Amino acid sequence: MVPVWLTDTVTSDLNRALHYTHLWGLHGMELRTVGGPDDRIPFVNEKQIRGQMAGTDLLLASVVPSMFEGPVSDRAAWMNDLLEFEDTLKLCRRVGCPRLTISPFAAEPGASVEPMAEALQQAGEKAAQHDLLVAVRNGPETACPTGQALADLLARVDAANVRAAWNPVGALRAGEDPATGLTALAGLVTLVRCSDGRVEGGRWVDTPLGDGAVGWMEHLQQLAAQGFRGPISLEIYLEPRPKHGLRSATTLVHMIRDVRARASMD
């Protein structure tokens, strides 16, 4: 397992992001917004990304384009997303990124699963031409709030490179036990989003990593038992974010080391 982070949860400035990556002892980054607030993948300064990453040993684990984020009933919008998808795929190839993370559409009452699967099928086929992975994330704001819902959708997609970007906090907020969601996604996970929190007084409260309800140590052990070796992408939502980023990154790195140590003794 490789500790990385979703940089724009703290900063969209690439130089600062690189500084924090090294300072926090992480091995790479996941990029979504790079530059100004409207500089969303793929409409970013590619030359800067390649220049800043060159000469480092950091992994560019994933990029996150604005894709399939509206309702699936808006077919014209997601067909347009597919037309523009080539720009993201070419960016990935040029900056050396092996995967991209997308939404399974917005939550929408009564939405059909079939057009979601159709859209992901087409995205997967386009990405396969560039030898890239498509990671589909779950979350309460999406059409796949839980791991089970995401697993059910992916089962309808006949594309081996379309996999899961597993978000246990998203599942927890949707009322699913993270262990149950991960069991449903066994063998499908290519990236894990990492944050923590709990429900207090009927509302969600973000916490430092390890202090919430996910049970991250046990969750990482479950991932290891499933054979997962990919990126664990840290998200920071507590203020001040740089301070909490350092704390959570340190916790994540130590947890991963402990899981590896335990696995080596088995």
C-alpha positions as CSV (number, residue, x, y, z in Angstrom):
1,M,0.0,0.0,0.0
2,V,1.3,3.4,-1.0
3,P,0.4,6.6,1.0
4,V,-0.5,9.5,-1.2
5,W,-2.9,12.4,-0.9
6,L,-5.6,14.4,-2.7
7,T,-3.7,17.7,-2.9
8,D,-6.5,20.3,-3.4
9,T,-8.1,19.3,0.0
10,V,-5.2,21.5,1.3
11,T,-3.8,23.5,-1.6
12,S,-4.2,23.7,-5.4
13,D,-0.7,25.3,-5.7
14,L,1.5,22.5,-7.1
15,N,4.7,23.8,-5.5
16,R,3.1,23.9,-2.0
17,A,1.6,20.4,-2.7
18,L,5.0,19.0,-3.5
19,H,6.5,20.6,-0.4
20,Y,3.8,19.0,1.8
21,T,4.2,15.6,0.1
22,H,7.9,15.5,1.1
23,L,7.4,17.1,4.5
24,W,4.7,14.6,5.5
25,G,6.6,11.6,4.2
26,L,4.0,10.6,1.6
27,H,5.0,8.8,-1.6
28,G,2.8,10.7,-4.1
29,M,-0.2,12.7,-5.1
30,E,-3.7,12.6,-6.6
31,L,-4.4,15.7,-8.6
32,R,-7.8,17.3,-9.1
33,T,-7.4,21.2,-9.2
34,V,-4.0,22.5,-10.0
35,G,-3.5,26.3,-10.1
36,G,-6.5,28.5,-9.8
37,P,-10.0,27.4,-8.6
38,D,-11.1,26.8,-12.1
39,D,-8.0,24.8,-13.2
40,R,-9.6,21.4,-13.0
41,I,-8.0,18.4,-14.7
42,P,-7.5,18.2,-17.7
43,F,-7.5,22.0,-18.1
44,V,-4.3,22.6,-16.1
45,N,-0.7,23.6,-16.8
46,E,0.6,20.3,-18.0
47,K,4.1,21.7,-18.6
48,Q,4.3,22.7,-14.9
49,I,3.2,19.3,-13.7
50,R,5.8,17.5,-15.9
51,G,8.5,20.0,-14.9
52,Q,7.8,19.8,-11.2
53,M,7.5,16.0,-11.1
54,A,10.6,15.4,-13.2
55,G,13.6,14.4,-11.0
56,T,11.4,13.3,-8.1
57,D,10.6,9.8,-7.1
58,L,7.0,10.7,-6.3
59,L,4.1,8.7,-7.7
60,L,1.3,10.5,-9.6
61,A,-1.3,8.1,-8.4
62,S,-4.4,9.5,-10.1
63,V,-6.0,12.5,-11.7
64,V,-9.6,13.6,-11.1
65,P,-11.4,15.1,-14.1
66,S,-14.9,16.7,-13.9
67,M,-16.7,13.8,-15.4
68,F,-20.0,12.0,-14.9
69,E,-20.7,14.4,-12.0
70,G,-24.2,15.3,-13.1
71,P,-27.4,13.1,-13.2
72,V,-27.3,10.2,-15.6
73,S,-30.6,11.3,-16.9
74,D,-28.8,14.2,-18.6
75,R,-27.5,12.0,-21.4
76,A,-26.3,15.0,-23.5
77,A,-24.0,16.1,-20.7
78,W,-22.4,12.8,-20.1
79,M,-22.0,12.1,-23.8
80,N,-20.1,15.4,-24.0
81,D,-18.0,14.2,-21.1
82,L,-17.0,11.2,-23.1
83,L,-16.1,13.4,-26.1
84,E,-13.8,15.4,-23.9
85,F,-12.4,12.4,-22.1
86,E,-9.6,12.0,-24.7
87,D,-8.0,15.2,-23.3
88,T,-7.7,13.6,-19.9
89,L,-6.4,10.3,-21.3
90,K,-3.7,12.0,-23.3
91,L,-2.7,14.1,-20.2
92,C,-2.4,10.9,-18.2
93,R,-0.1,9.4,-20.7
94,R,2.1,12.5,-21.0
95,V,2.5,13.0,-17.2
96,G,2.9,9.3,-16.4
97,C,-0.3,8.8,-14.5
98,P,-1.7,5.2,-14.5
99,R,-5.3,5.9,-13.5
100,L,-8.0,8.5,-13.3
101,T,-10.8,8.8,-10.7
102,I,-14.3,9.6,-11.7
103,S,-17.9,9.8,-10.3
104,P,-20.6,7.2,-11.0
105,F,-23.0,10.2,-11.6
106,A,-24.9,12.3,-9.1
107,A,-27.5,10.8,-6.7
108,E,-30.9,10.9,-8.5
109,P,-34.1,9.3,-7.3
110,G,-35.2,6.5,-9.6
111,A,-32.2,6.7,-11.9
112,S,-31.6,3.6,-14.1
113,V,-28.4,1.6,-13.6
114,E,-28.2,0.7,-17.3
115,P,-27.1,4.1,-18.7
116,M,-24.6,4.4,-15.9
117,A,-23.1,1.0,-16.9
118,E,-23.2,2.1,-20.5
119,A,-21.3,5.3,-19.8
120,L,-18.6,3.5,-17.7
121,Q,-18.3,0.8,-20.4
122,Q,-17.5,3.5,-23.0
123,A,-15.1,5.3,-20.7
124,G,-13.3,2.0,-19.9
125,E,-13.0,1.1,-23.6
126,K,-11.5,4.5,-24.3
127,A,-9.1,4.3,-21.4
128,A,-8.0,0.8,-22.4
129,Q,-6.7,2.1,-25.6
130,H,-4.2,4.1,-23.6
131,D,-3.6,1.3,-21.1
132,L,-5.1,3.3,-18.2
133,L,-7.3,2.4,-15.3
134,V,-10.6,4.1,-14.5
135,A,-11.4,4.3,-10.8
136,V,-15.0,4.9,-9.9
137,R,-15.7,6.4,-6.5
138,N,-18.6,5.9,-4.1
139,G,-20.0,8.6,-1.8
140,P,-23.3,9.8,-0.5
141,E,-23.6,12.5,-3.1
142,T,-23.2,10.0,-5.9
143,A,-25.4,7.3,-7.5
144,C,-23.3,4.7,-5.6
145,P,-23.3,5.8,-2.0
146,T,-22.0,2.5,-0.7
147,G,-19.5,-0.2,-1.5
148,Q,-22.3,-2.6,-2.3
149,A,-24.0,-0.2,-4.7
150,L,-20.6,0.4,-6.5
151,A,-19.9,-3.3,-6.7
152,D,-23.4,-3.9,-8.2
153,L,-22.7,-1.2,-10.8
154,L,-19.2,-2.5,-11.7
155,A,-20.6,-6.0,-12.1
156,R,-22.6,-4.6,-15.1
157,V,-19.5,-3.1,-16.8
158,D,-17.6,-5.5,-19.1
159,A,-14.2,-3.7,-18.8
160,A,-11.5,-5.1,-16.7
161,N,-9.8,-1.7,-16.3
162,V,-12.9,-0.1,-14.7
163,R,-12.4,-0.6,-11.0
164,A,-13.3,1.0,-7.7
165,A,-12.0,4.1,-5.9
166,W,-13.2,2.9,-2.5
167,N,-14.2,5.6,0.0
168,P,-15.0,4.0,3.4
169,V,-16.0,7.4,4.9
170,G,-18.5,7.9,2.1
171,A,-20.0,4.5,2.7
172,L,-20.1,5.2,6.5
173,R,-21.9,8.5,5.9
174,A,-24.4,6.5,3.7
175,G,-25.1,4.1,6.5
176,E,-22.9,1.2,5.4
177,D,-20.4,-0.6,7.6
178,P,-17.1,0.0,5.9
179,A,-16.0,-3.6,6.4
180,T,-19.2,-4.8,4.6
181,G,-18.6,-2.4,1.7
182,L,-15.1,-3.5,1.3
183,T,-16.1,-7.1,1.3
184,A,-18.5,-6.4,-1.5
185,L,-15.7,-4.8,-3.5
186,A,-13.1,-7.5,-2.9
187,G,-10.7,-7.7,-5.9
188,L,-12.1,-4.6,-7.5
189,V,-10.3,-1.8,-5.6
190,T,-7.6,0.2,-7.4
191,L,-7.4,3.2,-5.1
192,V,-8.6,4.0,-1.6
193,R,-9.7,7.5,-0.4
194,C,-8.7,8.0,3.2
195,S,-10.3,10.3,5.8
196,D,-12.1,9.7,9.1
197,G,-15.0,10.9,11.2
198,R,-18.1,9.9,13.1
199,V,-21.8,10.8,13.5
200,E,-22.4,13.0,16.5
201,G,-25.9,14.3,17.4
202,G,-27.2,13.3,14.0
203,R,-24.6,15.1,11.9
204,W,-21.2,14.1,10.5
205,V,-18.1,15.4,12.2
206,D,-14.6,15.0,10.6
207,T,-11.9,13.7,13.0
208,P,-8.1,13.2,12.8
209,L,-7.3,9.9,11.1
210,G,-7.7,7.0,13.5
211,D,-10.0,8.9,15.8
212,G,-13.2,8.3,13.9
213,A,-15.6,5.4,13.2
214,V,-13.9,3.8,10.2
215,G,-11.4,1.7,12.2
216,W,-8.6,2.4,9.9
217,M,-6.1,-0.1,11.3
218,E,-8.5,-3.0,10.9
219,H,-9.6,-1.6,7.5
220,L,-6.0,-1.6,6.2
221,Q,-5.6,-5.1,7.4
222,Q,-8.7,-6.1,5.5
223,L,-7.3,-4.5,2.4
224,A,-4.0,-6.3,2.8
225,A,-5.8,-9.6,3.2
226,Q,-7.6,-8.9,-0.1
227,G,-4.2,-8.4,-1.8
228,F,-4.6,-4.6,-2.3
229,R,-1.2,-2.9,-2.9
230,G,-2.3,0.4,-4.4
231,P,-2.5,4.0,-3.4
232,I,-4.2,5.1,-0.1
233,S,-5.2,8.7,-0.9
234,L,-5.4,11.0,2.2
235,E,-8.0,13.7,2.3
236,I,-7.7,16.6,4.8
237,Y,-10.8,18.5,6.0
238,L,-9.9,19.7,9.5
239,E,-8.5,23.2,10.2
240,P,-5.7,24.2,10.2
241,R,-5.3,21.8,7.3
242,P,-1.5,21.8,7.0
243,K,-1.2,20.9,10.7
244,H,-3.8,18.1,10.5
245,G,-2.3,16.9,7.2
246,L,1.0,16.3,8.9
247,R,-0.7,14.5,11.8
248,S,-2.9,12.3,9.6
249,A,-0.1,11.5,7.1
250,T,2.2,10.4,10.0
251,T,-0.6,8.2,11.3
252,L,-1.3,6.7,7.9
253,V,2.4,5.9,7.2
254,H,2.7,4.3,10.7
255,M,-0.4,2.2,10.1
256,I,0.8,1.0,6.8
257,R,4.1,0.0,8.3
258,D,2.4,-1.9,11.1
259,V,0.2,-3.7,8.6
260,R,3.2,-4.7,6.6
261,A,5.1,-5.8,9.7
262,R,2.2,-8.0,10.9
263,A,1.8,-9.5,7.4
264,S,5.5,-10.5,7.3
265,M,5.1,-12.3,10.6
266,D,2.2,-14.4,9.4
